[in-house]
Amino acid sequence: MRKLDTKSRALILRLLVEGNSIRATARIADVSKNTVTKLLEDAGKACAAYHDANVRGVEASHVQADEIWAFCYAKERNVKDAKAAPADAGDIWTWTAMDRDSKLMISYTVGDRSQATAREFMFDLAGRLAGRIQLTTDGHGGYLKAVTDAFSGDVDYAMLIKQYGDPTGQKGHERKYSPAECTGAKKEAIFGKPDMDQVGTSHIERQNLTMRMGMRRFTRLTNAFSKKAENHAYAVALHFMHYNYCRIHKTLRITPAMAANLVASPWTVDEIVALVEKEEEAKPKTRGPYKKKAV
């Protein structure tokens, strides 16, 4: 099988992180859909491994956390009527935690919206921080015990609970295309001594838009949704690698990883490709003639 050169791999990854779908990327790069999917898988694994090993000891003061919805294969309510739906079909949630000041995506977890996933997410976040933080989340009940267990009380934690109503003046089909109207918000100190003037989730909610624009499978009302949960997770890992290390933040004028003192200069997509190639070289290779075992 012909191996893609570095230039072609970099082009494909650039197309993916700029919000192109798998098929659109395949057409522009003049490769097969399977080639794009295989590179996404390899890149996602390499990016997840690098993030896990290197985004550690983060110096942060204010961290905001949120969850963003998408679906795999079919929406939850349609899974029972879907043909040949895989076991992981249905709603899929990406949990994210971002340093408010450096804009670094410190931790992310792909799963459901259960207490178990909240616990996994918060333990991962706590393990990446260098010291005590002020944490703000929305009012999702899964956070309460998860934050308590993960931080053992060594955190200043508050919730921002928003109330929503129907879009004003919208009726019928128009309502599907309009977001719910925020009718009010309430700040609640959960434990520790959070500065209530600093409680907010606006930065992490703006990050949700960045995710929907940067990953085609998050875009609503399209057919570009994920067909496999694994590929969804790979796309998330690639997106956050590019966001943290390669993309210059418009306000900061540097990358989030530079602002967090994780690297001294911005990365290029070629360096992400180098991670993929390094992982390939590390794989054990078959030596000698292959002989099929007798049945």
Number of C-alpha atoms within 10 A of each C-alpha: 3 4 8 12 9 13 11 15 23 19 16 24 23 17 18 23 23 14 21 21 19 21 16 14 22 20 12 12 15 11 15 13 14 12 16 21 18 12 18 24 21 19 26 26 19 25 25 18 14 15 19 14 10 11 19 17 13 20 17 20 16 21 26 24 27 21 21 18 13 19 22 24 22 22 16 13 10 12 19 13 9 13 8 10 16 15 9 18 22 21 18 22 18 21 21 23 25 25 24 20 15 22 24 25 24 27 25 24 21 21 18 18 18 12 16 12 20 24 20 15 25 25 18 17 24 22 15 18 18 13 13 16 20 20 25 28 22 18 18 15 11 15 22 18 13 20 22 18 13 19 17 10 13 16 20 19 26 26 23 18 17 13 12 13 11 14 16 10 7 12 10 6 8 10 14 12 11 12 11 14 12 12 10 10 11 10 17 16 16 14 13 13 12 20 12 15 7 12 22 23 22 11 16 24 17 10 19 19 14 14 21 16 16 22 23 22 26 23 17 13 9 9 12 17 21 21 19 15 20 15 18 24 22 22 26 25 26 25 22 24 25 22 22 27 23 21 19 18 15 8 8 13 11 19 27 27 27 21 19 20 13 18 13 12 14 15 19 14 21 16 13 24 24 16 19 21 15 12 15 13 10 8 8 7 8 7 6 6 6 7 6 6 5 4 3
